[in-house]
Amino acid sequence: MKIVSWNIANYDDHPKWITRKNLIADEIIKADADILALQEVRFNKDHPSTKATYMNSAEQILSQLQSKNKFLDAKIITQPAMHYQANGFWEGLTIISKNDIMETGSIFHSHIHNQKDM
């Protein structure tokens, strides 16, 4: 089993998302992975690609892969980790798997506003 972990760099802070999305999909195909672990997955309802599809960035990548006949029966699980209340969007982690996902879970650690790291 081959697992690839990738920080896809959220589409709000890095330009040319459509080009990057296609390049990311091409690299995933080259890697021939069974499981993808993606970081910086973002959902911003105001981003042009999300307005057009109502998909987060990982779902858009999966759609691109499927348009190339890859990951056709894939399972996808996304866990938002940061919510941007003022803007109404979130960022998190996604797993895309060619195999069944038997169980999922998350542990969140709180952060007190204005408290310095230890």
C-alpha positions in Angstrom: 0.0 0.0 0.0 1.4 3.4 -1.0 0.5 6.5 1.0 1.2 10.1 -0.1 1.0 13.1 2.2 0.8 16.5 0.6 0.3 20.0 1.8 -1.7 21.4 -1.1 -1.3 25.1 0.0 -4.8 26.6 0.4 -6.2 28.3 -2.7 -6.7 31.7 -1.0 -3.0 32.4 -0.1 -1.5 30.9 -3.3 -2.5 32.1 -6.8 -3.6 30.2 -9.9 -5.6 27.5 -8.2 -6.9 26.0 -11.4 -3.4 25.5 -12.8 -2.1 24.2 -9.4 -5.1 21.9 -9.0 -4.3 20.3 -12.4 -0.6 20.0 -11.5 -1.4 18.4 -8.1 -3.7 15.9 -9.8 -1.0 15.0 -12.3 1.6 14.5 -9.6 -0.8 12.3 -7.6 -1.4 10.2 -10.7 2.4 9.8 -11.2 2.8 8.8 -7.5 0.3 6.0 -8.0 -0.8 6.1 -4.3 -3.5 4.1 -2.7 -4.2 6.7 0.0 -3.8 10.5 -0.1 -3.4 12.6 3.0 -3.9 16.3 2.2 -3.3 19.3 4.4 -4.4 22.9 4.0 -7.7 21.8 2.4 -9.9 24.9 2.3 -13.5 25.7 1.8 -14.2 29.4 1.1 -17.7 30.0 -0.3 -16.5 33.1 -2.0 -13.6 31.5 -3.9 -14.4 31.3 -7.6 -13.8 27.6 -7.9 -15.9 26.9 -4.8 -18.7 29.2 -6.0 -18.8 27.2 -9.3 -18.7 23.7 -7.6 -19.6 24.1 -3.9 -16.6 21.7 -3.3 -13.7 22.2 -1.0 -10.2 22.1 -2.6 -9.7 18.4 -1.9 -13.1 17.5 -3.5 -12.0 19.6 -6.5 -8.8 17.6 -6.7 -10.7 14.3 -6.5 -13.0 15.5 -9.2 -10.0 16.3 -11.4 -8.6 12.9 -10.7 -11.9 11.2 -11.6 -12.1 13.2 -14.8 -8.9 11.3 -15.7 -10.4 8.0 -14.7 -8.4 7.7 -11.5 -9.8 7.2 -7.9 -13.2 6.5 -9.4 -14.5 4.6 -6.4 -12.5 6.6 -3.8 -13.7 7.4 -0.3 -13.1 10.8 1.0 -13.1 12.2 4.6 -12.4 15.8 5.5 -11.9 17.1 9.0 -12.0 20.9 9.3 -9.4 22.1 11.8 -9.7 25.9 11.7 -12.8 27.9 11.3 -12.5 31.5 10.2 -15.7 32.9 11.9 -15.6 36.4 10.4 -15.3 35.1 6.8 -17.3 31.9 7.1 -14.7 29.5 5.7 -12.6 26.7 7.1 -9.4 24.8 6.5 -8.5 21.3 7.5 -7.3 17.8 6.5 -8.5 15.2 4.0 -7.9 11.6 3.4 -8.8 10.1 0.0 -8.5 6.4 -0.2 -9.0 3.7 -2.9 -9.7 1.3 -0.1 -12.5 1.3 2.5 -12.0 3.6 5.5 -13.0 1.5 8.5 -12.9 4.2 11.3 -12.2 7.8 11.8 -11.6 10.1 14.7 -10.3 13.5 15.8 -8.8 15.0 18.9 -8.9 18.7 19.2 -6.6 20.7 21.4 -7.9 24.1 22.6 -5.9 27.3 22.4 -6.7 30.1 24.7 -6.7 33.5 22.9 -3.6 35.6 23.6 -1.9 32.8 25.5 1.7 32.1 24.4 2.9 28.6 23.5 4.7 26.8 26.3 
